[in-house]
Amino acid sequence: MASNILTPEARQENVKALALAAGITSEQAAERLDGRVLCTFDRDDAAACQFYEELRPVLGRTIDVHDTPDGQRYLVEMVIGEVEPRGGAATVFVGLGPDSCCFSPVPEGVHSSKPVHSALSVVAACYGAAVAVHRAVGEGIPNPPPEHLEIRYDEILADLSVLNEALDIGETHLAGAGAIGNGFLWAARHVDLRGELSVCDDDVVSSGNLQRQVWFGEGDIDDPKASTLCEKAQPHIPGCRLKPEPMRLQDLPNRSGAWLKRLIVAVDSRRARRELQNELAAEVFDASTTDIREVVIHYNRAGSDLACMGCLYKADEKEASQDQIIAEHLGVSVDEVKTSRVSPAAAAAIAQKHPHLDPATIEGEAFDSLYKTLCATGKLHASVGKQVVAPFAFVSVLAGTLLLFEVMTRLARPGLVQSNEWHVSPWREPFSRGRLTRLRFNACECCGDSVRARAMRGLRTRLWAS
């Protein structure tokens, strides 16, 4: 599995995320993140060991994690299970049970040394990482975890038994091999997927990506994301063929007729989601993050009145403002940014403003990805608007894990979940009653009432009527 070593660019991504969330300077955020977290647990406690093995690679993408004290100072000690704290740092007691996990400044609840299903341990690790980050460095972050945080697994997954069943996903496509796509396959290590998953992404691994894309390490920088992710994950998901497609799903050949039965969306752009909705998949599973604040899970299917991704991620003033910011920073027009990809002419204009860039290298890259990369390397400064801020690793892994659970539940238990949208805080208790049903938006560019949208909606219904 990938190394936890963070490059300077990856560390800078964490600094930006913390500085924005906590309302502090980059220098203050960097000083905080230079701290360390100690995990104390009994090596003979199977549940504690399982939790730590899932926590370490996720939390380690944000702050250094140790399981053996070295005499130096720690900001937080995570005391996992029935052991005594070593002392010298703020303490978080972690209690693990068959139905839930809890995090508290004092020992609470009953700990069981019997491991839960490993996929649920990923969920526990994500919330454990959230608590550790907040206690260690997160003073000032809004809506923080409560002092006592309990995560009930039946609030995450309506029928836990699906985790123990083999699931045939048939021919499914995953759009996006970035942070959420990584998280999806990170959790999929622990379930029995069957079938074939085509992983579509035309991007390469950048240094800043290591901050949140858990399968990738420093040796993967500049390698194609799709093939690298498939190569690393395939040995851990032997029942499902992972097929790399080093291009956007929209650019795949032979895209005609009823070709896209099941689409899993893990891209990081609102515009890209609207474009993918217009590929007319029979059903769409989507996960997104709102920086470090929220995870959103969405589902839609052909022939229903449920909202689509165009309804949920409609073009708005914030997107228009971000387009303007990117255009001004890169030295291109807003109309160019709206095309999503860097054309030869745009590449030349960008290189003129940023001479360190090679036009041939950036041609075809997504504008928002290029912008994020430049922000991460410090080549752009917030002289215009705000920089793009990536979420912490635990937020992306949680999003990918919940996306996997959504796919498994809907395929294995049709009709069990009636809602199509779920907003989840990565910092606080998730509640299944927080799910909602969002209906089609009449002004949606993808499924609304315009002549074009009605035609697209009707075509999608006819394609999958049988």
Salt bridges, closest charged atoms under 4 A:
GLU13 OE1 - LYS16 NZ 3.80
ASP45 OD2 - HIS111 NE2 2.69
GLU53 OE1 - ARG56 NH2 3.82
GLU54 OE1 - ARG189 NH2 2.85
GLU54 OE2 - HIS190 NE2 2.75
ASP64 OD1 - ARG11 NH2 3.81
ASP67 OD2 - ARG43 NH2 3.19
ASP70 OD2 - ARG36 NH1 2.73
ASP70 OD2 - HIS66 ND1 3.96
GLU108 OE1 - HIS148 ND1 2.79
ASP154 OD2 - ARG152 NH2 3.23
ASP159 OD2 - ARG413 NE 2.79
GLU165 OE2 - ARG413 NH2 2.55
ASP192 OD2 - ARG194 NH2 2.71
GLU196 OE1 - ARG241 NH1 2.73
ASP202 OD2 - ARG341 NH1 2.40
ASP203 OD2 - LYS225 NZ 3.46
ASP220 OD2 - LYS232 NZ 3.33
GLU245 OE2 - LYS243 NZ 3.59
ASP251 OD2 - ARG248 NE 3.03
ASP268 OD2 - LYS372 NZ 2.72
GLU275 OE1 - ARG248 NH1 3.56
GLU279 OE2 - ARG255 NH2 2.91
GLU283 OE2 - ARG262 NE 2.90
ASP286 OD1 - ARG273 NE 2.67
ASP291 OD1 - ARG293 NE 2.87
GLU294 OE2 - HIS423 ND1 3.04
ASP316 OD2 - ARG270 NH2 3.42
GLU319 OE1 - ARG270 NE 3.72
GLU319 OE2 - ARG271 NH2 3.24
GLU319 OE2 - ARG274 NH2 2.77
ASP323 OD2 - ARG271 NH2 2.58
GLU406 OE2 - ARG410 NE 2.82
GLU406 OE1 - ARG435 NH2 3.07
GLU421 OE2 - HIS423 NE2 2.51
GLU421 OE1 - ARG438 NE 2.43
GLU445 OE1 - ARG274 NE 3.43
ASP449 OD1 - ARG440 NH1 3.00
ASP449 OD1 - ARG457 NH2 3.52
